[in-house]
Amino acid sequence: MRKALVVGINDYPGVPLRGCINDANAIAGVLETHGDGSPNFAVRLLTSPSDSIDRATLRGAIDSLFLGDSDIALLYFSGHGIIKSSGGYIVTRDFKRYDEGIAMDEILSLANQSKAKDKMVILDCCHSGAFGTPTISESKVAQLSEGLTVLTASKSSESALEINGCGVFTSLVVSALQGGAADLRGQITPGSIYAYVDQALGAWDQRPIFKTNVTRFTSLRSITPPVPLDTLRKICIYFANPQDEYLLDPSYEFTSSSAKADNVTIFKDLQKFESVGLVIPVGETHMYFAAMNIKSCKLTALGYHYWRLVKEKKI
């Protein structure tokens, strides 16, 4: 019950774009499965010129997306966007003056009324930041129903750029979904995607916009975690209390003449924790020297965070 409508339009009469179909195909490809190949979203892909995406067709597809009580309903659009005195619009192929496409306020209304548990709108078009702040509120107050999250390529006053046949914003979103925005459990959420995109774009670049009204982030995709979960759960065994230090000695280092198999196994786990920032050696620059010089290691602030998640049985 996870469905996504993915739209990319290149062939606008007189004002064609180059990268929108590439963007849509990339988003659809990464959303369809998790990192292990298991099914994720049921994706409906609409691209023009292969599909005739006029206003009626796209409006009907968006309406269908937000019908029902699915777990997640996700809309992605790559194409032209415009801003007028009446608000923002995503532009369809049959655009004409005074009827350029579908109003962002209209899409917002459909998403707000949807019974889907979580709704997400991702827009890679110029002026996309207008989405979620209806004209009636003078574009100053976001009006999102519970469970709705919006991620856009740029502010309402900005353009969205293409480079080498792909949208700058979408390229970053795809990289985030491929694993760049994953946490140590391998989960990728809307919040982590925004953080990834935000950090990649500088202060002088187009600025992505993130608006949400949720009580918890739902994972959009999962990948193989950098530390196996069975190993991560041992963090509470090695550190009974988060302020504890784990004392090491040469028997933990496999190259030592006094190495012990059980200790070497534990040390490998601790080294994995160090590699992802959960543990640091105390008084040494490297875990190897901490062991050889009979020093200890301890949890970092991030390590304490995951210690707490394991302790509360959230991992």
N, C-alpha and C positions, 0 to 999 in steps of 0.2 A: 504493500500500500504506500509506496514511495513513487511519486510520478513527477516527471519534469517535462516542460514544454521548452524546447530550445529552438530559437529563431535566428536566422542570419540572412540579411538581404544585401546583395551587391548591386543588382542591375536597376538602379533608379533611373528613370528616363531623364537624360540631360545632366544628372549629377551622380554618376556611378561611384561605388566604393570598391575596394579590392579585397579587403581582408575579412569581411564579415562572415562569409561562408566558411572560410578556414577557422575562424573563431568558433562558430557554432559546431562544426565537426569535432573540434578539439574538446570543447566542453561536453558534448554528447558522449564522446568516446571515453572520457575519464569518469563521467557520472554513472555509466551503465554498469560498471563492476567495481568491487572493492579491490584492494591491492592483491588479494589472494585469488582473484578471478571469480569470486562468488557474486551473484546478482545483487545490484544495488538499486538504482532507479529504473523504472520503466520509462524510457525516453521517447517522446514524440518529436522528431526532428523536422523542421520546416526550413528549407533554404530556397532562395530565389536566385537563379532562374529555374531550377528543377521543379519547384512548386510555385504556383501562382498565388502569391501572398498579397491579396488585396485587403482592403479594410475589413470587409465582411468575413473573409476567411480567418484572418488573424483574431478578430473580435470573438468569433465563435470558438476558436481554439482556446483562447484565454478563458472564456466563460466555462468551457468544458474542464479545463485544468482545475479551476477552483470549486467545481461542483463536488459533492460527496464529502465523506469524512475520512479522507486518506491521512496517513501519518504525516507525510510531508508533501506539499505541492510547491514546486519550484519553477519559476519563470525566468528564462534567460533570453535577452534580446540584444542583438548586435546589428546596428544599422544607423540610419540618420535619426537625429533627435533635434527638435526645435523648441524654443521658448517664445511664448507670445504673452500679451497682456492677460489672456485667459488661462495661462499656465503652460506646463510642458506637454509635449506630444512625442510619441514614437511614430515615425513616418512610415507609411506603407507605399507600395509601388504605384498605386493609383492616386497618389496625392494630387491635390489641386488647391488653388488659393482658397482660403477659408475652410478647407476640409483636407488638412494635411495628413491626418492619420487618426490614431486613437489617443485620447487625452490620458495623461498619467493619472489625473484625478479619477477617471473612470476605472482604470485598472486598480487603483488603490481601493475604490469602493468595492469592487469584486473580491479583492483579497481580504479586506476587512470583514466582509460578510461571509466568507468561506468558513465551513465547518471543519476544514482540515486542522489537525492538531498543531502543525507548524506550517507556516507559509514563508517563502523566501522569494524576493525579486532581485535579480542581478541585471543591471543595464549597462551595456557598453555603447553609449551614444553621447553625442554632444548634449550638454545641458541636463544630463540625467539626474543630477543632484536635486532637481526640482521635485522628483518623485517623493511622495510621502508628506509633503507640506502643501496641502490644498490651497488654491487661490483664495478661498474664503477666509483662510487664516493669514492672508497677506504673506504667505511663504515664510512665516517666522516660527510657526509651531507645527511640529510633526504630529500627525493624527494616525497612529497605528493601533490596530486592534491587538489584543493579546495573542502572542504566538507569531507575529509578523516581523520579519527582518528584511531590511533593504540594504543592498550594497551597490554603489554606482561608481562609474569610472571617473566622474568629475563633478565639480560643483555646478550649480544651476547656471552660473555665468561663464562656464568654461567649455572648451572643445575637448573631445576625446581623440587621442592621436593614434594613427596607424604607423607601424614601421615594418618594412620588409614583408608586407602582405599579411600582417597580423596586428590586432589591437594591442597596444602596450598594456592596458589594464587586463585584458583577457589572458594574455600570455602569462602574467603574474598569477592570476587566479588558477590557471591550469597547473602551473608549477606548485602552487600551494596545495591543490587537490592531489597532486601526484606524490606528495609527502613533505613538501617544504614547510607546511603549516601543522604537521602532526605533532601531538604531544608524545610522551614516553609510553603511552598505552596504544599509540598508533591511531588515535582518533583525530579527525579534522573537523572543526566546527566553524560556523560563520564568523565568530569572533577571532579565531586564530587565522582565518583567511584574511580578514581585514588587517590584522596586525602585520601579517607578512607583506601584503601589498603596500600598506602605509610606510613600512620601513624601507621598502625598495624604491619608492618614489621620493625624490627630494623636495625641498621646500619650494623650488622654482618650477617643478613639474606640475602636471594636472594633479589635483588632489582628490583622492577617492573619498566618498561619503558613506558613512555607516549609520544606520538608524535601526533601532530595535525596541521591541516591547515583549520581552520574554523573561521567564523566571528561571530558565536554565537553557543552556545551549545544547541542541541536538546535533549529534555527529552526522555530517553529510557524507563522509567516506572514511573508511578505515584501511590502514596499511599494516604490514608486518612491523611490530614495534621494534625499536633498536635494541631493547633489552627484553628477552622473553618474559612474559608475565609471571611464569612460575619462578623465575629468578628474582624479578622485582618484588614479589611477595615475601622473599626471604629478608627484606630490609628490616623488618620488625624482629626477626630472629637474631640477626647480627647486632642490632641496636635495640635492646629491650626498652630503653628510654631514649628520646631524641637527643638528649644532651650527652649521652654516653660516648666514650671513645672506645674504639676497638683496638686492643693492644696487639701488635704484630711482633714477629721475631723471624730469624732466618728459616725456620721450618716451614714458613708460608711460601717461600720463593723456590720454585722448582729447580733452579740452577745451584742451590745451596747443597752442600754435602749433608746437611741435617734436615733436608726436606722431608715432610710427611705428607702422604697422599691426601688425607682429609683436609689438612690445612691448605695445601696447594689448591684444592677445589674451591675452598672458601675464598682464597685470595683472588682467584680468577673472577669470582662474582664481584668482589669488592673493586677490582680493576675495571670491570664493566660499569659499575656505578660511577667510578671516577671519570670514565670516558664520556659520560653524559651529564656530568656536573652534579651528581648526587652526593659524592664523597670527595674529600680532599685529605692528603696526608698532613699530619701535624708535625711541624718543625723540619720538614723535608720538602724538596721540590718534586719528588717522584715517589710513587708507591713502592718501587723496588728498594729505594734507600730507606724508606720507613721500615720495611721488613728487615733489611740487613742490619740496620742500626737500632733495632728494637724500639721503634717509635710507634705511634698509633695513627689511626685515621678517624675522621668524624664526619657527620652529616653537614652538608651545606644548607642554606635556607631552602633551596629547591629540594634537597634531599628530605628535609623535614616535611615539606608539602606532600611528597609522595609517601613518606612514612605514615603521615596522618591518613592519607587515602587508603593505604593498606590496612591500617589499624581499624578504620571505620568500615572495612569490607566493601569499599567502592572500587577495588581492583581485584 
